[in-house]
Amino acid sequence: MTGHSAVALDVGGVVYYDEPFELAWLQDTFDRLQATDPTLDLRAFLEHVERFYHYGEGDPTGRTWLHSEAAALSWSRVRQSWGELAQEIPGAVRAVTRLARELPVVIVANQPPECADVLARWQVSQVCREVLLDSLVGVAKPDPALLGLALRRLAIPPAELLVVGNRTDHDVLPALGLGCPVAFVLPDPAYRRPPGVHPDLVRVYTELRAFRTGSPPADARVTTVASLAALADSPLTSATPRSNAGTGGL
């Protein structure tokens, strides 16, 4: 037996790629800003991108162009195209179905409401016990209350909930703080770039994303996995013992 009674899955970086949404948003924001100010060059915009991803709302130099009305309009456009931009990480949907045959699965993610439509279309939500999105339940990562809600719905102690995510700040630390074990999913760079995104924007974004999704500090409660599909193939999420036991790095 694994000791896990349920699994909590993130979505971005676990079930589907985050990159297409964010790259489409960044490029459209730049295009909108440049349409109102033709003198704006990409280099200046990339400086704001770097500040935004390093500091978010806590930027000591002030708000960036990614906090602008143009950025908000661009995000609305991305949300309207969520279904078209969504790209499954290979094997993820099948893995969710396999996991759900073994243990109760809940989705716990910071995602817009449009995510729920994608999960339903992919037959993911139908096999999950709960789909808890910050945009729908009113609490967001890294607040551990989002995981706490999952624990209350499942009625299990934290030590029995395996949390699966791809960020140390949003997934690993809140889970460990509650006493949950973690499966940390490594980045997969195999997404298809949205059309029209400038190569320099892709390059800078990729470097910044690597900073966000770097591996967590060593901890006996954290297992590193290559993908959700690899996790589903491992003994870590099996309700019955498997012959290839061992949970080092998957």
C-alpha positions as CSV (number, residue, x, y, z in Angstrom):
1,M,0.0,0.0,0.0
2,T,1.2,3.5,-0.7
3,G,-0.3,5.2,2.3
4,H,-2.1,7.7,0.0
5,S,-5.9,7.8,0.0
6,A,-6.3,10.4,-2.7
7,V,-4.4,12.5,-5.3
8,A,-4.7,16.3,-5.8
9,L,-3.6,17.4,-9.3
10,D,-2.5,20.8,-10.6
11,V,-3.4,21.5,-14.2
12,G,-0.9,23.9,-15.8
13,G,2.4,22.0,-16.3
14,V,0.7,18.8,-15.2
15,V,-2.3,18.1,-17.4
16,Y,-1.8,20.8,-20.1
17,Y,1.0,23.2,-21.0
18,D,0.9,26.7,-19.5
19,E,3.2,28.1,-22.2
20,P,0.8,28.5,-25.1
21,F,-1.6,30.7,-23.0
22,E,1.1,32.9,-21.5
23,L,3.0,33.3,-24.8
24,A,-0.2,34.2,-26.7
25,W,-1.0,36.7,-23.9
26,L,2.4,38.3,-24.0
27,Q,2.5,38.7,-27.7
28,D,-1.0,40.1,-27.9
29,T,-0.2,42.6,-25.1
30,F,2.9,43.8,-27.0
31,D,0.9,44.1,-30.2
32,R,-1.8,46.2,-28.5
33,L,0.8,48.4,-26.8
34,Q,2.7,48.9,-30.1
35,A,-0.5,49.7,-31.9
36,T,-1.0,52.7,-29.7
37,D,2.7,53.7,-29.5
38,P,4.6,52.6,-32.7
39,T,7.9,53.7,-31.1
40,L,7.6,50.9,-28.5
41,D,10.2,48.3,-29.2
42,L,10.4,44.7,-28.1
43,R,13.5,45.2,-26.0
44,A,11.7,47.6,-23.7
45,F,8.7,45.3,-23.5
46,L,10.9,42.4,-22.6
47,E,12.3,44.4,-19.6
48,H,8.7,44.7,-18.3
49,V,8.2,40.9,-18.9
50,E,11.3,40.2,-16.8
51,R,10.1,42.4,-14.0
52,F,6.6,41.0,-14.0
53,Y,7.8,37.4,-13.8
54,H,10.4,38.1,-11.2
55,Y,8.3,40.3,-8.9
56,G,4.6,40.1,-9.9
57,E,2.6,42.5,-7.8
58,G,5.6,43.2,-5.6
59,D,7.7,44.9,-8.2
60,P,9.7,47.6,-6.3
61,T,10.0,49.7,-9.4
62,G,6.2,50.0,-9.9
63,R,3.6,48.4,-12.1
64,T,4.6,47.0,-15.4
65,W,3.0,47.1,-18.9
66,L,1.6,43.6,-18.0
67,H,-0.6,45.3,-15.4
68,S,-2.0,47.6,-18.1
69,E,-5.4,47.8,-19.7
70,A,-3.9,46.4,-22.9
71,A,-2.7,43.3,-20.9
72,A,-6.2,42.9,-19.4
73,L,-7.8,43.0,-22.8
74,S,-5.2,40.5,-24.2
75,W,-5.9,38.1,-21.3
76,S,-9.7,38.3,-22.1
77,R,-8.8,37.4,-25.7
78,V,-6.7,34.4,-24.5
79,R,-9.5,33.2,-22.3
80,Q,-11.9,33.3,-25.3
81,S,-9.4,31.1,-27.1
82,W,-8.7,28.8,-24.2
83,G,-10.0,25.7,-25.8
84,E,-8.0,26.2,-29.0
85,L,-4.8,27.1,-27.1
86,A,-5.0,24.1,-24.7
87,Q,-2.4,21.4,-25.4
88,E,-2.4,18.2,-23.5
89,I,0.9,17.1,-22.0
90,P,1.5,13.7,-23.7
91,G,-0.3,10.9,-21.8
92,A,-1.8,13.2,-19.1
93,V,-5.5,12.6,-19.8
94,R,-5.0,8.9,-19.9
95,A,-3.0,9.1,-16.7
96,V,-5.8,11.0,-14.9
97,T,-8.2,8.2,-15.8
98,R,-5.8,5.5,-14.6
99,L,-5.2,7.3,-11.3
100,A,-8.9,7.7,-10.8
101,R,-9.4,4.0,-11.0
102,E,-7.0,3.6,-8.1
103,L,-7.7,6.5,-5.9
104,P,-10.0,9.5,-5.6
105,V,-8.6,12.4,-7.7
106,V,-9.3,16.1,-7.2
107,I,-8.2,19.0,-9.4
108,V,-6.7,21.9,-7.3
109,A,-5.4,24.6,-9.6
110,N,-5.1,28.3,-10.2
111,Q,-7.0,28.5,-13.5
112,P,-9.7,30.6,-15.2
113,P,-13.2,29.2,-15.5
114,E,-12.5,28.2,-19.1
115,C,-10.2,25.5,-17.7
116,A,-13.3,23.6,-16.5
117,D,-14.6,23.5,-20.0
118,V,-11.4,22.0,-21.3
119,L,-11.3,19.4,-18.6
120,A,-14.9,18.4,-19.3
121,R,-14.2,18.2,-23.0
122,W,-11.2,16.0,-22.4
123,Q,-13.3,13.8,-20.0
124,V,-11.1,14.7,-17.1
125,S,-13.6,16.3,-14.8
126,Q,-15.9,13.3,-15.3
127,V,-13.5,11.0,-13.5
128,C,-12.4,13.4,-10.8
129,R,-14.1,13.7,-7.4
130,E,-13.8,17.5,-7.4
131,V,-12.6,20.3,-9.7
132,L,-11.4,23.1,-7.4
133,L,-10.3,26.2,-9.4
134,D,-9.3,29.4,-7.7
135,S,-11.5,31.4,-10.0
136,L,-14.5,29.4,-9.0
137,V,-14.0,28.8,-5.3
138,G,-12.5,32.2,-4.3
139,V,-9.1,31.1,-2.8
140,A,-5.9,30.8,-4.8
141,K,-2.4,29.2,-4.5
142,P,-0.1,29.7,-2.7
143,D,-2.7,30.1,0.0
144,P,-2.9,26.6,1.6
145,A,-6.6,27.1,2.1
146,L,-7.2,25.8,-1.5
147,L,-5.6,22.5,-0.6
148,G,-7.4,22.6,2.8
149,L,-10.7,22.8,0.9
150,A,-9.7,19.6,-1.0
151,L,-8.9,17.9,2.3
152,R,-12.2,18.8,3.8
153,R,-14.1,17.6,0.7
154,L,-12.2,14.3,0.8
155,A,-12.4,14.0,4.6
156,I,-8.9,12.6,4.9
157,P,-5.8,13.7,6.9
158,P,-3.1,15.7,5.0
159,A,-0.5,12.8,5.2
160,E,-2.8,10.7,2.9
161,L,-3.2,13.3,0.1
162,L,-0.5,13.1,-2.6
163,V,-0.2,16.6,-4.1
164,V,1.0,16.7,-7.7
165,G,2.3,20.0,-9.1
166,N,5.1,21.8,-11.0
167,R,5.9,24.8,-8.8
168,T,7.7,24.9,-5.5
169,D,6.0,28.2,-4.4
170,H,2.5,27.2,-5.4
171,D,2.5,23.5,-4.9
172,V,5.3,22.1,-2.9
173,L,5.6,24.5,0.0
174,P,1.8,24.8,0.7
175,A,1.5,21.0,0.6
176,L,4.4,20.4,2.9
177,G,3.2,23.1,5.2
178,L,-0.1,21.2,5.6
179,G,1.7,17.8,6.0
180,C,0.9,16.4,2.5
181,P,3.5,14.4,0.4
182,V,4.3,15.8,-3.0
183,A,5.1,14.5,-6.5
184,F,6.9,17.3,-8.3
185,V,6.5,17.2,-12.1
186,L,9.5,18.3,-14.2
187,P,9.1,20.7,-17.1
188,D,8.2,19.4,-20.5
189,P,9.3,21.7,-23.3
190,A,7.4,19.9,-26.1
191,Y,4.5,22.4,-26.5
192,R,3.7,23.9,-29.9
193,R,4.4,27.6,-30.0
194,P,1.3,29.8,-30.8
195,P,1.6,31.4,-34.3
196,G,3.1,34.8,-34.5
197,V,5.1,34.8,-31.2
198,H,8.4,36.6,-31.6
199,P,11.4,34.2,-31.0
200,D,13.0,36.7,-28.6
201,L,9.8,36.7,-26.5
202,V,9.9,32.9,-26.4
203,R,13.5,32.9,-25.4
204,V,13.1,35.4,-22.5
205,Y,9.8,33.8,-21.3
206,T,11.5,30.3,-21.4
207,E,14.3,31.5,-19.2
208,L,11.9,33.1,-16.8
209,R,9.7,30.1,-16.6
210,A,12.7,27.9,-15.8
211,F,13.2,30.1,-12.8
212,R,9.6,29.6,-11.7
213,T,9.5,25.9,-12.2
214,G,12.9,24.9,-10.9
215,S,13.2,21.8,-8.8
216,P,12.4,22.1,-5.1
217,P,14.9,21.6,-2.3
218,A,15.6,18.0,-1.3
219,D,13.0,16.6,1.0
220,A,12.1,13.1,1.8
221,R,8.4,13.9,1.4
222,V,8.9,15.1,-2.2
223,T,9.3,12.7,-5.2
224,T,10.3,14.0,-8.6
225,V,8.5,12.6,-11.6
226,A,9.0,13.2,-15.4
227,S,5.3,13.5,-16.1
228,L,1.9,12.7,-14.9
229,A,2.0,9.6,-17.1
230,A,5.2,8.5,-15.4
231,L,3.5,9.0,-12.0
232,A,0.5,6.9,-13.1
233,D,2.9,4.1,-14.1
234,S,4.7,4.2,-10.8
235,P,3.9,2.4,-7.5
236,L,3.5,5.8,-5.8
237,T,-0.2,6.1,-6.7
238,S,-1.2,2.5,-6.7
239,A,-3.8,1.3,-4.2
240,T,-2.2,-2.2,-4.5
241,P,1.5,-3.1,-4.5
242,R,3.3,-3.2,-7.9
243,S,6.4,-5.2,-8.6
244,N,8.6,-2.2,-9.6
245,A,8.5,-0.6,-6.2
246,G,10.8,2.3,-5.5
247,T,10.0,6.1,-5.6
248,G,13.4,7.8,-6.0
249,G,13.1,9.8,-9.2
250,L,10.6,8.8,-11.9
